[in-house]
């Protein structure tokens, strides 16, 4: 582990807000797979980075309407998950949007004071010619995208192009693959550099076996993205996939009453 002198670490939390069960191997992996854990449900997370008075939210999840339309089990609104950590959604000033899919950029209205951090390439993709094709626009929600555009006009969006340092110990990195403008989050913690991979790797098995997730804009970029994720993290154990239910088993809850709802990612996982 590399020490960075005089740099306070972030606490990092994963809030599990929804679930999708009964997924087949073909729903999770592109091509033919024969490993035993290929059939796996998906958990849905938003992430909190906290250091003293600094609080960053990564993604904003979805709400009741999207859950009903897409057949997902909503466990709680992301804003309610923040309340479990004594964080008022209305007080959030900075939100990192890894990409604009419905499950990462919904409920924006719950965060009226926030500035959104988004890659140029993602905004162009989500509002450009690719959205003329039903298969490409399906993971997006038009109302979420319209809300995002309204945030742009209200000067509540900060655009980035590639790698950017938001604050010492917190950087964003353009990966693409899953979408044209997907970005990952690298954060300094008490155990070193942790990477929130978001949908650069939905499951441990995607990056662990170089087996792409089927919902993909560019397969080559997704595979190259695995190398970027690995390079940014201190080790494989410092990589946190975006939707794997194993995250809730590998990491501890902050307290007994938050079991099954929130886990801490800035502490070492179990094997």
Helices and strands as residue ranges (DSSP letters): E 11-20, H 25-28, E 42-51, E 54-58, H 64-70, E 73-74, H 78-83, G 89-91, E 94-96, G 108-110, E 115-119, H 120-126, G 129-132, H 134-137, H 142-153, E 157-160, E 164-167, E 170-174, E 183-189, E 192-198, H 204-208, H 219-232, G 236-238, E 239-241, H 246-250, G 256-258, E 262-264
